[in-house]
Amino acid sequence: MLRITTTSITHLLLQFFRLATISLFLTLPVTGSGAEMSSGEEARELRELMYQLKHRVEALEQQQLKKTVREKPAGHPQKTPVSQIVPEKKKTLIPVDQVLQEPPNNKIDYSFGGQIVVEAVSNWPGSSATSEFDLRPIGVPTGSGGENGQFNFSARETRLWFKTVSKTRLGLIRTLLEMDFKGSAGEERVNNSHNPRMRHGYARMGNFTIGQTESTFSNLLAWPDTIPDAIAYISNRQAMVRWTQKLDEDYSFQIALENPETTLTNASGSRITPSDDRFPDLAVKGLWYGKRGSSLALSGLLREIRSDGAVVGGVDDSKVGNALHFSGRFNTMGGDNVRFGLAGGNALGRYASLNSFNDGSIDANGRIELHMLYLGYISYQYWLNDHWRLTPTATHIMSDNDLSRVPDSTVKEAQSFHLRLSWLPLVSTNFSVEYAHVRSELESGLKGEQNRLHFSMLYRF
């Protein structure tokens, strides 16, 4: 006769979460931290799901242990007859092929998914239209500027993705096409129509990734845990050809040729994009993966910044610049973790903070000078319990501008402070509210401040 008890149910749930955690962990080397990490966002989301599952497994283990102690009878322990002793079963890892369910040759597996996101933002003082949801140093009102208050709703962060996996005689070929609705904005009077835009579109075969995805210079696994992008961070999606080499179980190396684009500030403070680039940007990254999800990354960037007649006809000038980015993520206790990033260089420009700072300046004679840019951030993700977490974050960015070449209305530095509270009733849902305080300073010494209350609802499917 089958007897169902609370302990047996807990044991079954525990085994289910263990299996889900193992399956999710084994998929990570393919999508992220192992042979290839083409989509950093995909890897980051998978790791988040893994940490949540692991957190719940540990909670179930504690509950089962307490129940076992309470149910244990008093007195001397009874000896188990030798005939009833069952040999301990060895743990068997699920093969990666079985978890991924790779298709046979000449067959393509398709999958479709995405996320629904609704955001509500209140800024005081208000921002320009380009900074209603995204934090930008140039969008922080200075002096007496800005509205008394500003409230907005949006669902433009909603995303759709389409994936394929095909097994060929050359190996597995994986593709990803992902879009959101942050293209050209529609009017808000009647139907709030928004155009879709491509976020990722690439194919991956073996060590090669070809297409558009997150820049090799960035490290999304160490991104600060904020609702909008913080005021200082590294991110850029663009077309590239990337090679990833796994050195051993804990180390990998990436090298990529990525799309170039020069951005310069002229004497009036306007942005100039000459579109005269001759060579692709060269990005390299070394990654280390530790136990329990910790990781470190060191990235390097080499670029040619060039203008050919953009200001003065017939005047060609170029400079070679570089940048470094050191970032990481360390788990502390349970699911808690700290994330950090430091970056600097005279070619950081458009790779930082939504191109809030340009690569350099160009004078009236068409001559280019590169400007040093520095940034840093730290974020601590603290789990209050299985479903609630609290994350404080601080970021800072500053530029070493040449005032003989740019106006004093140019942004000198900016910083932001965030406090995010998240509720995760299900693995696929996230309800968050965040308070952010942003400061900026112009080269003239004029300062500005802004406060923001940001609510977000996310459901992945």
N, C-alpha and C positions, 0 to 999 in steps of 0.2 A: 504494500500500500504506500502511495506517494504522500509524504507528509511535507506540507509547505509551511515554513516558519518565516518570521521576520528576518532571522539571520540568513536563511537561504536566499530570500529575495535580495537582501543587501549584497550577498556574495555574487549573485547573478548580475546586479547592477555594476558592481565593482569590476567584474570580468569584462562587461560590455565597455565600460569607460577605458579599461586597459587596452582592449582591442582597438578602440577608436583612436586612442593616443598613439599606439604603435603604428597603426596604418597611416595616421597623419604625419608622424615623424618620418616614416620611410618615404613618403612622397616628397619631403623637403629637398633631399639631395638632387632630385630631378628638376624641381621648379626653382630652387634657390641656392642653398648653401653648398651644394656638392659640385657636380660637373659643370653646372651653369647657373647663373642667377640673372637671367635676362629681364624678368619682370620683378623688380625689387618690391613693388607693392603687393604682388601676388605672394611672394615669399613672406613678407611681413604679416599679411593677413593669416597665412597658414600657421605661422609661428604663434600668433596671438591665439588662434583656436587651440593649438596644442597646449599652450600654457593654461588656458581656461579648463581644458579637459583634465590636465594633470592636477590642477588645483582641486577639482571636484573628486578625482580619484583619492587624493590624500585625505579629503574630508570624509569620504565614505570609509576609508581604512580606519580612521580614528573612531567613527561611529561603531564599526563592527568590532573593534578592539574593546571598547567600553562595554558593549553588550556581551561579549565573550567573558569578560571579567565578572560581570554581574551574574551570568548564568552558571558560572563554575561552582559546583557543590563544595561545601565545607568538608574538612577532614583530610585524611591521607589520600594522595592521588592513587588511582587504581592502575595496576600494571596492565598493559595491553598484551594479550596473548600473541605469541610469535606468529601464529597462523593468520592473525588479522593485520599484521604489519604489511603495509603496502609500500613498495619502493617509491621513492620520490621521483616524480616525473621531471625530466629535463625540460627547461624552457626552450621552445623552438620559435625563432623569429619568423615572421611571415615573409616569404620571398618578395622582393620588390616587384618582380614581374606579375605576381599574383595580385598585389595591391593595386598596381596600375592597370591591370587587365589590358595588356597590350594586344592590339588587334593582330590577326595573322597577316601574312604578306598580301599586298595588293588590296587591302581593305582599309578604309578610313573611318575612324570613330569621331563622332561629332558631339559637342556639348555646348550648352548655352546657359548663361546665367547673368548675374548682375547685382545691383543693389539699388534700393529706393532710399533716397535721402531727402529730408525736409529740414530746412534751417530757418531760424528766426533770429534776427540780429537787431540789437538796439545800441546805437553809437551816440555818445555825448562828449564833446560836440560832434556834429555830423561830419561825414566824409564826402569826398567827391564820388561820382558814380563808379569809378574804377576801384574804389577802396571800400565800397559798402560791405562787402563780405571778405575780400582779401586784405590782409594787413600789408601796407606799403609805407615806407618812411616818407615818401613824397606826399602821401595822402593824409598825414597827420596835420590838422589845422594849426597854424602858428599865429601868434599875436591874438587879435580879437576875432580872427576868422572862424568860419565854421558855423553850422546851425546849432540851435539850442538842444536839439535832440532829433534822432532819426531812427525809424523802425522799418524793417524790411523782412518779407518772407521770400523763400526761394526753394525750388526743387531742382535746380540746375546741376547739382552734384550727383544726381541720379546717373547710374552707369549701366551699360550693357556690354557683355563680352561674348565672343564666339570663339571656340577652340576646336582644333582638330589634332588627331594623333594618327599617323600612318606608319606602318612598318614596311620598309622596303629592303632590297638587297644591300643597300648602303647603310641601313640602320634606321632608327626612329627619326621621323620628321614631325616636329610639333609647330603649330602656328597659333597665334593669338591676335585677335582683332578686338580692340576695346574702344568705346567712345563714351563721352559724357555730353552734356547739353550746355556747355559753357562757351559755345561759339558766339556769334553775334547775338546780342540780347534782343528780345522782342519787346514790344510795348506792353505796359502794365495796365492799360485802361480797360481792355476787354478780355483777351484770351491768353496773355503771357506766353506767347510762342517764343521758343528759343531754338536756335540751330544746333544740331549735333556737331561735334568735332572729334577727330581721331586722337586718342591718347597713345595707344600702342598698336602697332601693326608690324609683326615680324615673324620670321620663320627660324627655326633652330634645328640644326642637324649636327650631331656629334659635338665638337667643340666650337662650332661656328654659330653666331647669331647675326642675322642680316635683316635690317628693317629699322623701324622706329620704336624706341623704348627708352627707359631711364638711362641717363648718361652713366658711363663707367666711373666718372669722377665722384658721383654721389654714393651714399650708403643709406638706403631707406630702412634697413634693419635698426639703425641708430637714430632715426628721426625723433624729434621731440613729440610727445603725446599731447598735441593741442588740436582743437577743432579746426580753426583756420590755420593756414601755414603761419608759423611764427615770423617775427620780423627779421630774424637772421637764421638762415639755413641754406643748404646746398641742394639744388635740384634743377634738372634740365632734361626734357625729353626731346630727342632728335634722331635723325637717321644715322645709321652707323654700320660698320662691319666689325664684329668683336670675336676675339679668340679667348677661350677660357681653358686654362690648363690646371687640372687638379694635381698638386704636388704630392700630397699624401692625405691621410684621413682627416687632418685638421687644417690643411693649408691649400690655398688655390691662388692662381695668378690670372689676371685679365689684362688684355691689351686691345685697344680699339682705335680705329680711325673714324672720327665723327664729323658731322656737318659743321663747317665754319661759319661764323657770322660776326663781323666787327661792329661794335657800337661805340660811338665817340661823342663827347660833349664839345660843342663849339663855343665861341666867345660870348654868345648871347644866352647860353644855357640850354639850347635845344639839342636834341639827340640826332646824330647823323649815323645812318647805316649805309656805308658806301657800296656794299655788295660787290667788292672787288677782290674777294678772297681767292688765293691761288692754291693753298694747301689745306688739307683737312686738319682738324684739331687732333692731337695725339693724347690719349688718356690711358693711364695704366693704374692698376690697383692690386694690392696684395691683401689677402683676407686670411684671418685666423679664426677658427671656430672652436670654442671651448665646450666644456660640459654644461648641461642644463641651459643651453641656448645663448650663452655668452659669446661675444664676437668682437674682433677688432679689425679695422681697415685703415690702410694708408694708401692714399690716392695721389697721383701726380698728373699735371696738365701742362702741355706745351702747345703754344698757339702763335700764329703769325697775325698781327694786327696791322691791317693795310688799308690805304686809301689811294685811289688812282684818279685824281681830278675831281674828287667829291666836293672840294671847296674852291680850289684854284685849278682851272683847266690846265692840263698838261703837267701838273705837279704830282709826282708819285712818291709816296713815303710809306715806310713800313717799319715795324718793330717786332721783335720776338719776345714774348713774355711767358711766364710760367706761374704755377700755383701748386700748393700742397694742401691736402685735406686729411686730417687724422680724426677718426671717429670710432665709437665703440658702444657696446651695451654689456652690462654685467648684471647678473642676477644676484640678489642679496639673500633674502629670506623668503621661502615659499615662492610665490609668483612675483614678488617685488623685484624691480630692476631699475638701474640708473642708466641713462643714455646721455651721451655727450658728443660734441663735435668742435673742432678747432680748424680754421682755414685761413690762409693768407697767400698773397701773391699779387703781382702786377698784371695778371691776366685772368683774375677771378671774375671780374665784371658780370657778364650776363648769366653766369652759372650760379650766382647768389641772389637770393631774395627777389625773385621775379624781375631781374635786371633793373633793380632800383638804382644801381650804380653802374656807370658805363665802364668800358675797358680802359679808357684814357681820354685825352682831350686832343683837339686839333685846332691850330691857330689860324689866323687870317692868311698865312702864307702856305697853308696846307701841310704843316709839319705836325707830326704825332708825338705825344708824350704819354707814357703809361703811368697810371696811378696805383699805388699800393692800396689794397683793400684787406681788412681783417674782420673776422667774425668768430663768435663762439656761442655755445648754448649748453645748458645742462637741464635735464628733465628727470624727475624721480616718480616712478609709477608705483603707488602703494595700494595693495589690496586690503580693503577693510574687512571683507569676508568673501564668500564664493561669488557674490553678484555685484558688489560695490567696490569701486576703486577711486582713489584721489591722486591727482597728479599736479604738483607745482612745477613750473618751468620758468627759466630766465634766459634771455638771449640778448646779444649785443653785436652791433656792426658799426664800423667806422672806416672812412676813406681819407687818404692823405692827398687832398686836392691841391693843385697849384693855382693860387689865386691870381697869378699873373696871366692865366690862360682861361679860367672859368669865372663866372660872376659869383658874388657873395650870396646869391640866392640858392646856390647849390647845397644839397644836404651834406652835412659833415658826418653826423653819426645818429644812431637811433638804437633804442632798446625796448624790450617788452617783457612784462611779467604776467604769467598766466596761472590760474588755479581752476582745474577741471575736475568735475565730479561726474562719474559715469555709472550707470546702472545697466547691467547685462542680465536680464531675466532668462534669456536663451543665448546659446552660443552664436546664433546668427543675428542677434539684435543688440543695439547699443543706443541708449538714451543718455545724452550728456548735456550738462550746462556748464558754461565756462565764463569766468570773469577775466578780462585782460586789461592791463594798463600799459599804454604805449607813450614813449617820449621820443622827440626828435629835436635836432639842433641844426640850423643852417650855418654856413660859413660866416655870415654876418653877426652871429651870436643870438639871433632870434630863435626862441624855443617854442615848442608846442607840445601839448599833452592831449591824450584821448582815452576815454574809458569805453569798454565794450562788454555787453552781456550777450552771450551767444548760446542758443539752444539748438541741438541737433538730434534728429531721430533717424536711425539707420537700420535697414533690414536687408540682409543678404539672401539671395535665392539662387 
